[in-house]
């Protein structure tokens, strides 16, 4: 996924949403800036919110991996009950039905936060361009992004290694983490339900309910990913 670079207000941006957003940035932050302190305060607050969003993405990605591991333990456990984190689970079947739904919800929320962080990035770079043009013209705004920003990984790695042999491949290697986070859960969820139907049969009403909820959340998450790809072009 490539970074969306803010354009001048008099050019034609690729999407209606971006055009409206860039127009608002242009109105709020005239160039040259009339209130540099207000712009700096805005950027500080925006970076704080952006950093918090990236932390949430990282936490939920780890939680998805943890729940996937728990699902594997549960689905392969023939006992009628088990203990997880000091909690006795008496109905293993209910846990197996619920686990994919929880993973699907987390995926839905993570994909939404990817959209949010994309707009943080667009607004941040747009304000930097209008208020700190020397920093923007030298691509140094990339270093102001949160260090754990998944969307910034490819561009930041490429920027830091530009001109070297490594720089030619960093655009691809930097995209691995966001691609895994955004494309891994749907595939795993499909695997989950195949295993569940194999274990519990196709006549289980609770399992079908779990499938419907999980599928709806996954489709919503994939929709977020499609929008992200559209607005990142």
N, C-alpha and C positions, 0 to 999 in steps of 0.2 A: 504494500500500500504506500503510495507516494504522498508526500506532504502537500497540503493545499496552501499555496502561497497567496497571501492577500494581494488583490489587484487595486490599482488606482480607481477612484470613484467614477471616473469618466470612461473607463473601459467596460467591456461587456463580460461579466463573470459567467461561468458555465451553468449556474443553477439559480432559480428564483430565490431560494432560501438564502444562499450566499450573497446574492445581490442586495437583498433587504438588510442582511447583517452588515455587509461592508458599507452600505449607505449610512447605517446608524453609527458605525465607527467613525466615518468621515464627518458626520454632523457633530458627534460628541467630542472628537479630538481633531480640531482643525490643525493644518500644517502650514506654517510653523505653529507650535503649540502656544496657546495663550495662558495656560496654567500648567506649568511643568510639574509642580508639586502634586496637583490633583491626579495627573496622569501616572506619576510614580506610585502614589498611594493605591490607585486602582490596580496597577500591575502587581503590586505586592499582595493585595487581597485575592486577585484572580489566581496568582501562583499558589497561594495557600489552598484555595478551593480545588485547583487542578491537582495539587499534590495529594490532598485527601482522597480525591476520586481515584487516583492511581493506586493509592494504598488499598482502597476498597476492592479494586479489581484484583490486586495481588492476593489479598486475603481470601476472596471468594474462589479464585483459581486453585489455591491450595486446598480449600474446603471441598471443592469438586473432586480433586484427586483423592482426598481422604474418604469421601463418601463412596467413590468408585471402589476403593479398596475394601470398605465395609460391605458393599454389595457382593463382591467376590467371595468374601468370607461367609456371608449369610447364604448365598445361593448354593455354595458347596457344603454347607453344614447340614447334616441329616438329623441333628438333634432337634428337639421340640422347643428348646430355649437356649439362650446364650447370654453372656455378660459382656457389655461394651461400656468402657469408661465407668466402671463400677455400677452400671445400671443393668439390672437383670431384665432381659428381653424375653418375655414368656411366649410371645406369638411370633415366631420367626417368619411366618408367611406374611403377616401384616408389614413387618419391616421390609421384606423383599418387595412388596407392592409399593410401599411408600418411597423407597430409596430413589428410583428413577424420577419420581415426581419432584423430589427435593433437588436433584441434580438439574432437572429441566428448569426449575424456577431460578436456580442460581445462574444457569446459562443465560436465561432471559434477562436477568438483572445485569450480569456482566456485559452482555452485548449492548444493553442500553447505556451503561456507563462508558463504553467505548465511544458511542455517539456523543455523549456529554463531553468527554475529554477531547474529541475532535473539535467541537465548537470552542472549548477553552483555548485550544491551540490556534484556531483561526483568529479569534478575538485578540489573543495575546500578541501574535505576530503582526496583526493589523495595527494595533496600538503602538507597538514598538516601531513599526515602519513610519508612522506619522509623527511620533514624538522623539524617537531616537534613531533617525535615519542612518547615521554612521554605523551604528551597531547592526542594523538590519542589512545594510548594503554589504557588510563583511560576513554575513551569515552567523554572527555571534549570538543572535537570539536563540539559536538551537541549544546553546549551553545554559540558557536560563530555564529550560523546561525541566520538570521533575526528573531526577536521575533514574527513577523506575518507570518512566513513561514507555509503554509498549509501542505506541504509535510513532514515537520519535526515535525508536531504536535504529531503524534502517538509515534514516537521514543523518542521525548523530554519528553513527559509526562511519558512514561514508565521509562525512565532513572531517572527522578526526584523522582518517587514514587516506584522505584524498591525495592523489599523486603517487601513491605507492602501489605495489603489486597487490597488497592486501585490500586496498581501497576498491579494487575492481569486483571483489566478491562480497564485500561487506553489506551491500544493498540486499543481497540474498540471505546471508546469514543473519542479519539483523531482523529480518521478517519472520524468522522461525518461531519465536515466542508468541507474537500476536496470532500467527496462523494456527499454532497448536491450540491456543486458548479459544479461538473463534470457530475452528473446524473440528476439534477433537470431541467435544461433548455430544454433538448430534450423532456421530458415528458410534460412540460408546452407548448412547441411549438405544439406538437400534439393536445393538448387541444385547443389551439388558433385556429388552422385551422378547427377543428371540429365545433367550435362555429361560425367561419366565414362562412363556407359553410351552416350551419343551418340558418344563418341570411340573406345571400346574394344569396344563391343558387349555383348550380354547373355549371351554364351557364355563369358565370362571368369571362371574359378573364383576367382581371387585377388580380383577385384573384388567378387564376391558375398560372399566372406569378409570383406572390408573393410566392405561394407554391413552385414553382420550384427553385427559388432563395433561399428561406429559407431552403428547403430540402438539396440543394447542400452545403450550409454553415454548416448545422447541421451534415451532413455526414462527411464533412471534419473535423469538431470538434471532432466527435466520433472517427475518424481515429487517431487523435492526442492522444485521451485517450487510445486507444488500444496500440499505440506505447509506451505510458507512462507506461502502465501496463506490457508490454513486457520487457522494459528495467529496470523496478523496481524489477523484480523477483530476 
